[in-house]
Amino acid sequence: MGKGVYERLIGEFARLPGVGHKNAQRIAFAVLRMEPERARKLGETLIEARAGARACARCGNLASAEACEICNNPRRDTTRIMVVEDPGTLYQIEHTGTYRGLYHVLSEVFSPLEVMDPSTIRPEKLVARVRDGEVKEVILATSPTVEGEATALYLTRELKPLGIQVTRIAYGVPVGMDLEYADEVSLIKSIEGRHAV
Ligand SMILES: [Zn+2]
């Protein structure tokens, strides 16, 4: 058998981040065991989600309209902005349910940076949000990696002159770990233990 549809299916899943070949096989076989109707719905959802996906004009989060659901939610605390590297980290933090403020996503979905490089971060949008808004605190929640620390340091220098509180999350997560893969308890501890910089 050549490179048939099953191999292609496994190959596509294996290319997704954090899946790996073994899990890709498991997912592919789960798809093959589905009712045809459910598989069709899955395919349609994939197409629909991808076609409608865009970056929020305010914070860079995934959105299906001009602004994302978080920016549009009147119950969010608009005095706080948490800076995260990517939408994956944002969803992790949202999942903990402990943070009610807004976000700023550095690496937007459609221009993902391979590594956080301070020289490629354009802080103007964040600075503008702090200037026009009622922001009192910016929480720097970049990963405790070399790049994440450099980014936090760089943003601190840009934000401090604006007269707001700039805080850095604590090391509830191991040094060198990408926040996107941190467990919930560690994330909550990191946010609660944040300190002024
Ligand atoms: Zn948004």
Residues whose N, C-alpha, C, O or C-beta is under 5 A from the ligand:
A	BS01	ZN	C56 R58 C59 G60 N61 A67 C68 C71
